[in-house]
Amino acid sequence: MNRLLLITLFLVFTKAAFAQTGKDSVVYNLPVVNGKLTYTDSVKVKGHSKAALDTALKKWFLGYFKYYRPDTSAKNKDPKSSLLEQAILEFRMSTSSLGLVKYKFYLYISIKVDTRDNAYNYKISDIFFSPESGTFRAIGYYQSSPDYLIDLYKQKHLGLGPSINMGRPKIREYLTRTNDAIQACIASLNKAMTN
């Protein structure tokens, strides 16, 4: 009887360990470059001139983003870029484990796109987020840096302080919402550039 109980417990714990690994794959597969969450790719589009890609890019950008401004930071300034802007994406999520109320968050990104005949490169970087509500920003606890959350998630122990209130599931949810919003943006860009 004890042997059967031990085998059953072993199987249950093994299954739980593998289930956690599947959830962790979201965090461990995020594109981190030099400690920063950065999405980059080079895409080939046959039969599209640089001028046609520039036109499609500007039309997509103005239609996709509600809020944007030129990215004038020194490290990203590139006069040859077809597009170099800071823009805002949105996602909704609850800030507590109960998940009763979902708040709107703004996801701030820097987006750079370089076009040439039959191809374009994009880079989405300098990513951070904050709640839309000024009241919530003033009184609530949230973390605004996905880079910090990725590092925190990968630590063996979360430690003491404000991070202990968040926990791995909430960190994973913030990172998943961030990734989903950026992947949707990239998919929309790719669709606009290939049409």
C-alpha positions as CSV (number, residue, x, y, z in Angstrom):
1,M,0.0,0.0,0.0
2,N,2.8,2.4,0.9
3,R,4.6,1.6,-2.3
4,L,1.5,2.5,-4.4
5,L,1.0,5.7,-2.5
6,L,4.7,6.7,-3.1
7,I,4.4,5.9,-6.8
8,T,1.2,8.0,-7.1
9,L,2.8,10.9,-5.3
10,F,5.9,10.7,-7.5
11,L,3.7,10.8,-10.7
12,V,1.7,13.8,-9.4
13,F,4.8,15.8,-8.6
14,T,6.4,14.9,-11.9
15,K,3.4,16.0,-13.8
16,A,3.3,19.3,-11.8
17,A,6.9,20.0,-12.6
18,F,6.4,19.4,-16.3
19,A,3.3,21.6,-16.3
20,Q,5.3,24.5,-14.8
21,T,8.0,24.1,-17.5
22,G,5.3,24.6,-20.2
23,K,4.2,27.9,-18.6
24,D,7.8,29.0,-18.1
25,S,8.5,28.6,-21.8
26,V,6.7,31.9,-22.5
27,V,9.2,33.8,-20.3
28,Y,12.2,31.8,-21.4
29,N,11.4,32.3,-25.1
30,L,11.1,36.0,-25.1
31,P,13.7,37.7,-27.4
32,V,16.2,39.3,-24.9
33,V,19.2,41.0,-26.4
34,N,21.9,42.3,-24.0
35,G,19.4,42.1,-21.1
36,K,16.7,44.0,-22.9
37,L,13.5,42.8,-24.5
38,T,14.0,43.5,-28.2
39,Y,12.0,42.2,-31.2
40,T,13.9,42.3,-34.5
41,D,13.6,40.6,-37.9
42,S,14.5,41.1,-41.5
43,V,11.6,40.2,-43.9
44,K,11.9,39.7,-47.6
45,V,8.9,40.8,-49.8
46,K,9.5,40.0,-53.5
47,G,8.3,42.5,-56.0
48,H,8.0,45.5,-53.7
49,S,10.1,48.6,-54.3
50,K,11.5,50.8,-51.4
51,A,9.0,53.5,-52.3
52,A,6.0,51.1,-52.2
53,L,7.2,49.7,-48.9
54,D,7.6,53.2,-47.5
55,T,4.1,54.1,-48.5
56,A,2.6,50.9,-47.1
57,L,4.6,51.5,-43.8
58,K,3.4,55.0,-43.3
59,K,-0.2,54.0,-44.0
60,W,0.0,51.1,-41.6
61,F,1.7,53.2,-38.9
62,L,-0.9,56.0,-39.0
63,G,-3.8,53.5,-39.0
64,Y,-2.4,51.1,-36.3
65,F,-1.2,53.5,-33.6
66,K,-3.5,56.0,-31.8
67,Y,-0.7,57.7,-29.9
68,Y,2.9,58.2,-31.2
69,R,5.7,60.7,-31.4
70,P,9.1,60.9,-33.1
71,D,11.8,59.0,-31.3
72,T,14.5,61.6,-30.7
73,S,16.7,59.6,-28.3
74,A,20.4,59.8,-29.3
75,K,21.0,56.1,-29.3
76,N,18.1,55.5,-31.9
77,K,18.5,58.5,-34.1
78,D,19.1,57.3,-37.6
79,P,18.3,59.6,-40.5
80,K,18.3,56.7,-42.9
81,S,15.4,54.9,-41.2
82,S,12.0,54.9,-43.0
83,L,10.3,55.0,-39.6
84,L,11.7,55.8,-36.1
85,E,8.9,56.5,-33.6
86,Q,7.8,56.0,-30.1
87,A,4.3,54.5,-30.0
88,I,1.8,53.1,-27.5
89,L,0.0,49.7,-27.6
90,E,-2.6,48.7,-25.1
91,F,-3.4,45.6,-23.1
92,R,-5.8,44.8,-20.2
93,M,-5.1,42.8,-17.1
94,S,-5.9,42.5,-13.5
95,T,-3.3,43.5,-11.0
96,S,-4.4,41.0,-8.3
97,S,-4.6,37.2,-8.3
98,L,-8.4,37.4,-8.0
99,G,-8.6,39.0,-11.4
100,L,-12.0,40.7,-10.7
101,V,-11.2,44.0,-12.3
102,K,-9.1,44.4,-15.5
103,Y,-7.2,47.7,-15.9
104,K,-6.0,49.2,-19.2
105,F,-2.3,49.4,-19.5
106,Y,-0.3,51.4,-22.0
107,L,2.7,49.6,-23.5
108,Y,5.3,52.1,-24.7
109,I,7.6,51.0,-27.4
110,S,10.2,52.4,-29.7
111,I,9.7,51.1,-33.3
112,K,12.3,51.4,-36.0
113,V,11.7,50.2,-39.6
114,D,14.3,50.3,-42.4
115,T,13.0,49.6,-45.9
116,R,14.9,48.7,-49.1
117,D,13.9,47.1,-52.4
118,N,12.2,43.7,-51.7
119,A,12.9,43.7,-47.9
120,Y,12.5,45.6,-44.6
121,N,13.9,45.3,-41.1
122,Y,12.1,46.2,-37.9
123,K,13.2,46.6,-34.4
124,I,10.9,47.1,-31.4
125,S,12.7,48.0,-28.2
126,D,12.8,50.3,-25.1
127,I,9.6,48.6,-23.9
128,F,7.8,49.6,-20.7
129,F,4.3,49.8,-19.5
130,S,2.1,51.7,-17.0
131,P,-1.6,51.7,-16.1
132,E,-3.8,54.2,-17.9
133,S,-5.4,55.4,-14.6
134,G,-3.4,58.1,-12.9
135,T,-5.0,57.2,-9.6
136,F,-3.9,53.6,-10.0
137,R,-0.3,54.7,-10.9
138,A,-0.3,56.8,-7.7
139,I,-1.6,54.2,-5.2
140,G,-1.1,50.8,-6.7
141,Y,2.0,48.6,-7.0
142,Y,3.0,47.5,-10.4
143,Q,6.3,47.0,-12.2
144,S,6.8,48.9,-15.5
145,S,9.9,47.2,-16.9
146,P,9.5,43.8,-18.7
147,D,13.3,43.5,-18.5
148,Y,13.2,43.7,-14.7
149,L,10.3,41.2,-14.6
150,I,12.2,38.7,-16.8
151,D,15.3,38.9,-14.6
152,L,13.1,38.6,-11.4
153,Y,11.2,35.6,-12.8
154,K,14.4,33.7,-13.6
155,Q,15.7,34.1,-10.0
156,K,15.5,31.1,-7.8
157,H,13.8,33.1,-5.0
158,L,11.8,36.3,-5.6
159,G,13.1,37.7,-2.3
160,L,11.4,40.1,0.1
161,G,9.9,43.5,-0.6
162,P,7.3,44.6,-3.2
163,S,8.3,41.8,-5.6
164,I,7.0,39.1,-3.2
165,N,3.5,40.4,-3.6
166,M,3.6,39.8,-7.4
167,G,4.6,36.1,-7.6
168,R,5.5,34.2,-10.7
169,P,2.0,33.7,-12.1
170,K,1.4,37.5,-12.1
171,I,4.9,38.2,-13.6
172,R,4.2,35.6,-16.3
173,E,0.8,37.3,-17.0
174,Y,2.4,40.8,-17.4
175,L,5.1,39.3,-19.8
176,T,2.5,37.3,-21.7
177,R,0.3,40.4,-22.2
178,T,3.3,42.4,-23.3
179,N,4.4,39.7,-25.8
180,D,0.9,39.3,-27.2
181,A,0.5,43.0,-27.9
182,I,3.8,43.2,-29.6
183,Q,3.3,40.0,-31.6
184,A,-0.1,41.4,-32.8
185,C,1.7,44.6,-33.8
186,I,4.3,42.7,-35.8
187,A,1.7,40.5,-37.5
188,S,-0.2,43.6,-38.6
189,L,3.0,45.2,-39.9
190,N,4.0,42.1,-41.8
191,K,0.5,41.8,-43.4
192,A,0.5,45.5,-44.4
193,M,3.9,45.3,-46.0
194,T,3.2,42.2,-48.0
195,N,-0.1,43.4,-49.5
